């Protein structure tokens, strides 16, 4: 795969790999010199569909690791051997790629290098921080549907980085803001519900103990 290949071409090659499962190491080997940006795309794509746990959690944790390395200024991703050996069903990859490629091809027709801020060392470190926030939001996103805005955001940011298109990156960050807001609302509602339940239990149990005495 040449360095000038478009994102849709790289993902199509990835989906055609042999075997019933694809390891993370296989995926990184296909991505080669664009591993960081395309890893971001791949970690976002599965979450563009309603996915059951633990897929959003796993994608969020892997994205967290990638984001930390981008923030640290690393030139290529490092992944622990255990993660490199982890695998995902090729059918799942093919399903995500099949749905994503037509959209990517439409985006690629008008996408072009612009807003080169994200190509600088400082700009990439800033992107790492933003991806860090998106990964944390994905980890705590509401199951099944809550991760969809974050999946779109992560995929667009990754695609924008691959194509060096700041407009696509900014579009991804807009979706990311929506997704982060949904995740914060979910966590707040869950926390408030737990606190209400604890408050109810603390007032109910002493009264029950008094009646029994």
Secondary structure, 3 states (H helix, E strand, C coil): CCCCCCHHHHHHHHHCCCCCEEEHHHHHHHHHHHHHHHHHHHHHHHHHCCECCCHHHHHHHHHHHHHHHHHCCCCCCCCCHHHHHCEEEHHHHHHHHHHHHHHHHHHHHHCCCECHHHHCHHHHHHHHHHHHHHHHHHHCCCCECCCHHHHHHHHHHHHHHHHCEHHHHHHHHHHHHHHHHHHHHHHHHHHHHHHHHHHHHHHHHHHHHHHHC
